Amino acid sequence: MTDTTYDAYAGTSESTSGPVFTVTGQDWDTVDASAVDGDRIVVNMGPQHPSTHGVLRLILEIDGETVKDARPGIGYLHTGIEKNMEYRTWTQGVTFCTRMDYVAPFSNEAAYVAAVERLLGVEDDVPERARTIRVLMLELNRISSHLVCIATGGMELGALTVMTCGFRDRELILDLFEAISGLRMNHAYFRPGGVAQDLPDGAVEQLRDTVALLRKRLPEYAALCNANPIFKGRLKGVGHLELDGCLALGLTGPVLRATGYDWDLRRTQPYWGYDTYDFDVVTWDEPDAYGRFRVRLEEMWQSLRIVEQAIDRLEDTAGAPVMVDDPKIAWPARLSVGSDGQGNSAEHIRHIMGESMEALIHHFKLVTEGFRVPPGQVYAAIEAPRGEIGCHAVSDGGTRPYRVHFRDPSFVNLQGTSIMSEGGMLSDVIVAIASIDPVMGGVDR
Amino acid sequence: MADDKTRTVDDHTTTQDRSHDPVPAGDAPVVPADAETFEVVDVRRGMFGVHGTGDTSGYGGVTRPVAMPPASQAPFGPGDGPGWFDDVHDRLATLADGTDAIERVVVDRGEITFVVRRETLLDVVRHLRDDAALRFELCSSLSAVHFPHETGRELHVVLHLLSMTHRRRIRVETTCPDADPHVPSVVAVYPTADWQEREAYDMFGVVFDGHPALTRILMPDDWQGHPQRKDYPLGGIPVEYKGGTVPSPDQRRSYS
């Protein structure tokens, strides 16, 4: 082909319903205008589009600026996490599932370890301090996740100040995650039976400082957005979805609560002592993008309340165990930070390499082979920032999961795209999807 | 269970406690009076997945039956006495009267599973959603599990239903054979099952009859095979680095 302007994906073709013109940009003059008048235009948006919230592909049929038909296409970030987990031990599974919804990694880990602990029958044996640390991390993660939602949502409608503020404050929380778990993301910090390690020295002070700073910073979002006429003009009435629609399509989380229904698993089916914390379930009476924004904004305050209560409890339980008292489940090594990064503590290495052959055998067996989980299946659900994340875990009695399935809230909630967008303006599609807040890592897994 | 004609694995049902002690081949298992009846879905021999060579590991004689929790008898609980598990079961049995819908009930780890025949699945979930005493408004999750050794019921489709009114969760399970992987779609009752059924089809090849558009969702449209089935390898390509070779994950040593 000598013609350098040739494009295999552009051109005209015949179909049973008439001619199809495929244009890719700067070639609209090749379309015979007399033939397309009044006919359908199908726009492919994404998966590499800056405003589709990740690698989400939208296939939009439009009439002028009005969306007639909206279909999401997903799968561009599918990495086979569920399949991979079947080839690793139960403990290694945490390392995989934390990478699903990378904006709320602790929720993924939490659903998984809750399922494994129920399979093992050690739910009631998880130490109090481990539960408190989990609640602390989950709530900090809820704040950081909602900040990302508000930040990217703002960016997608042109409010760049919201974005810079959101990522600035999220960074504070990621610093805490790094101090406590060792990593900013992909923590693998929750383990079946407890958490990987106790809080480091000085963590409580750092937590208190950050909470105080967040208390100063969070009002900025309300001041910037709540009564902002442009912000309200873009969000109000967009992506409307009532309660019956939410339940039929399975939408949970802030989208459900914006309809006025106070369904929150932390309150309705409490786990890890959430019923002993003082907090309010946030609802809103307008089920649109603005209502969801306000629900998220207020939820951050409620999470901050829980974080403060958790810090108090952690001060009271300092030194208490953070892993179940069962050497057949608990990871044998204690971790510490050395000159070459995080790893097994020097005391543990000295013990297994120089003092006790039995300890070495135990370490080797548990780390390479893992522990056996009695056969059966369970479903554990927790309230993630985006809604209900559930883990269906099946064991065949072996050292590896027989099957793990995650009910990811982003995956299910994204089904609301069509009903929220169709009949509206093209620009409102972006707002509606941002209000669902899907994370494609969780959608595609 | 003995009069159940749809099942072909009755001869696999045996009595076994949870310790998975090796059962000497050929010996009739001694049945303690208080042992629970587990459902054996597979029997594994040896360890480390070594087959077809001399046994150098010393574990070649190990026989481990894979036994799932057995069917439960009323009262179901939760707890020792009758509880809401019984309420749901009795109400569902009344509503589905005459259709013999509930194949068996399994109560395990505080969760209840209704195993239903696939022909009656749609009726069952409709009752579960619509009846005021049941009211399972939300289908939390729908997925599949592949048990290649359960002849005649290799594919299990598992629904997790949530009643927000009563704050209850139940599991509904149905099965179909690999040779005829058809299960009725529940999209008409729970529209949220749309993508989840597409995923189960994509990953396991279960065909949901009545689904509005059963196409692949995560894998590319022209993909061959269904990746999460047990007969589909993981990766399958060894990793090579500076002359060393790491076998693909499904070929590595495993503790069968």
Interface residues (C-beta under 8 A of the other chain):
Chain A: I74 G75 H78 G80 E82 K83 N84 E86 Y87 R118 L119 G121 L247 A248 L249 G250 T252 W263 T268 Q269 E369 G370 R372 P374 P375 G376 Q377 V378 Y379 A381 E388 G390 H392 V394 D396 G397 G398 T399 R400 Y402 R403 H405 R407 F411 V412 L414 Q415 D444 R445
Chain B: R18 H20 F38 V41 D42 R64 V66 A67 M68 P69 D108 R109 G110 E111 T113 E137 L138 C139 S140 S141 S143 V145 H146 V158 H160 L162 M164 R167 R169 R171 Y190 P191 T192 D194 W195 Q196 E199 M203 R216 I217 L218 M219 P220 P227 Q228 L234 P249 D250 R252 S254 Y255 S256
